[in-house]
């Protein structure tokens, strides 16, 4: 996977403040869960990836650069590990 850092989430949260790279995610479990990524410190303005309804398993997110921060919005039931630098 190649990322140096990881964060496990089950609810919406700020992952990182400042610039970085969103590499991928591993969906550990889900029941109709969705996730949306923002280049911000909150769920406002610049969207990195709009609402995704992921299946269980690893998902490459294309090494998406973010500048302000990385915030993830989670809805329904989703246990996900994000891989980022």
N, C-alpha and C positions, 0 to 999 in steps of 0.2 A: 504494500500500500504506500510506503514511502513517506508517511507523515511523521513528524517528530512529536506531535502532541495529540491528545484525544480528550474528549469530554463526553460523558454519558448523560443523557437527558431523558426525562419522562414528562416534562412540562416546559412551557416557554421560558427562555432565559437568555441573558447576555453570556456569550461564550468567550469573547475577547474584545478588549478595547484597543483600537489602533489597527494598523495595517497587517495583512496576513494573506494566507492562501487557504481556501476551503478545498480539500482534496477529495473527500468521499465520506460515506456514512455506512454503517452496518446496522440494519434494522434487526434488533434482537427479538422483538415481539410486537404485534400490532393487532388491534381490532378496529379497523376502519380509520386508523390514525392518518393524519396529514401533517406535513411540515412545510414551512416557508422560510427562506433565508433572506436576511436583510443586511445591507452594508450600512450599519448604523448601530447605535448602542440601545436602540429600542425598535419597536415595530412601526417605524415611520420612514417615509421617503424611499430611498433607493433599494429596489428589490434585486437580489442576486439570482435566486431561483424562485419562481412563483409557486403556488401551492402544489405539492407533490403528494400522491397517495402511494407510498412505496410498499413493495412486498418484502418479506423477510429475506435477508441476505445482504451482500455488499453492493453498494452503488457508487460508481465513480462519478464525481461531480465536476470533472473537467478542470481541476486546478484553478478555480475561480478566484481572482484577486479581489480583496476588499480593502478599503482605505480607512474608513471611520471606525469600523468595528464589525463584529459578527454576532448577529442576534438571530435566534431561531424561534419561530412561533409554531407551537404544537397544538393540535386539536384532537379530540377523542383519545383513544388509548394507543400510545406509541412509546416504546423503549428503544432508543437509538443511540449509537455511539458515533460521534463526529470525529473525523481525522482532519487535522489542520496544521499549518505552520504559521 
